[in-house]
Amino acid sequence: MQRFIDLCPVQESPFLLMDRAALESKVNDFLTHTKNCGVFYAVKANPEPQVISMFAKAGLGFEISSTAELDLLLGLGVDAKKIITSNPIKAPAFIAKMYQHGVRQFVFDSVTEAEKIAEQAPGSDVVIRLTVENLESSWPLTDKFGVGPDEAVNLLLHSRDLGLNPAGVTFHVGSQCEGVLSWHAALERAADVWRQTAEGGVELNVLNIGGGFPANHGADVPSVAAIYDIVFTRVAELFPPDITLEAEPGRALVADAGALVGSVVGKAARDGENWLYLDVGVFNGLMEAVGDIPYVFTPFSDPGTDVKKWTIAGPSCDSFDVVAKDISLAELAVGDRVLITPGGAYTTAYASNFNGVQIPAVIVA
Ligand SMILES: Cc1ncc(COP(=O)(O)O)c(C=O)c1O
């Protein structure tokens, strides 16, 4: 925490402070431990242009979902060859623009999407999004996307009839996945699809293991090395040796390298509950708090010894804007600064101006 405090500029809060050295070390660590794997940063986690440029320089590819994200990357000089999309449901104009820039791999999970891809990006490689258990994830990504193994095989085989090239399987174990068993189970399910598709006369070659690598939200989590070790071993056991392996980490590359800097804007005691109001809340940075993602709150000043339990809320005039309960902190005063970690992923990316609250500026220091 002290490093963030040391790096902190004199600037009105709220803002997101990204530690350049920590970002570099996250990327190096990820690339070092994911041998034989194409790594595509999921831009949605933090689309800050300076972060994107750093990652491009480090050799990462990018995973995107929309035309706006494509325009952002192209505007920063990212080579379209380094860009993929794993959004299973895409706007036709986005598919068309990706195709126009030379992208030839698209994810799908329905007949309608396959037909759309066949029309907008004829002859492209298609990768099926498989449902997998998200039981160890704090931010599950089930339900909205994906199909089970039988449907996956049918769709892959059907895509051939549309003139597409059935190329592979992708899944997501859920964001902030804190266990390693999820990857085991997901790889077995993917191998099943692989085998059945081969029985149907189609050899796949792309295995995309998605994101899900966790950040430190106040508790120890498995390292990228530990997770990838398991993935790599299991892939070698279950899949042919010459497959194209891809990963799309978002959170793991940016979360721990960033801290939101907020200030106390108010306090209240209500029915025995101590409330602390900050200038960062659900609507302008801490949206994931509504999914019970925990954050660590560290005062800049000496916290003293008179520690109490606090309910922490944001600045808007809305009762939904509560970010944490039972947080032990010493008494703070209006204007005191608080560091909120990890702040680098899914914070400013989600932030809105609701109620006129300020979207935190991003500072890379
Ligand atoms: C398709 C896809 N890939 C990658 C990611 C990044 O996941 P994470 O931030 O958990 O690594 C997401 C997150 O929603 C996603 O939907």
The ligand as a Gaussian input file, in Angstrom:
#p B3LYP/6-31G(d) Opt

LIG

0 1
 C      -14.826000     -13.573000     -23.216000
 C      -14.044000     -13.064000     -22.059000
 N      -12.704000     -13.219000     -22.055000
 C      -11.941000     -12.747000     -21.054000
 C      -12.506000     -12.083000     -19.981000
 C      -11.603000     -11.579000     -18.892000
 O      -11.848000     -12.261000     -17.725000
 P      -10.987000     -11.976000     -16.414000
 O      -10.980000     -10.529000     -16.193000
 O      -11.697000     -12.747000     -15.357000
 O       -9.621000     -12.528000     -16.663000
 C      -13.905000     -11.920000     -19.923000
 C      -14.525000     -11.234000     -18.797000
 O      -15.706000     -10.988000     -18.716000
 C      -14.691000     -12.413000     -20.999000
 O      -16.025000     -12.262000     -21.021000

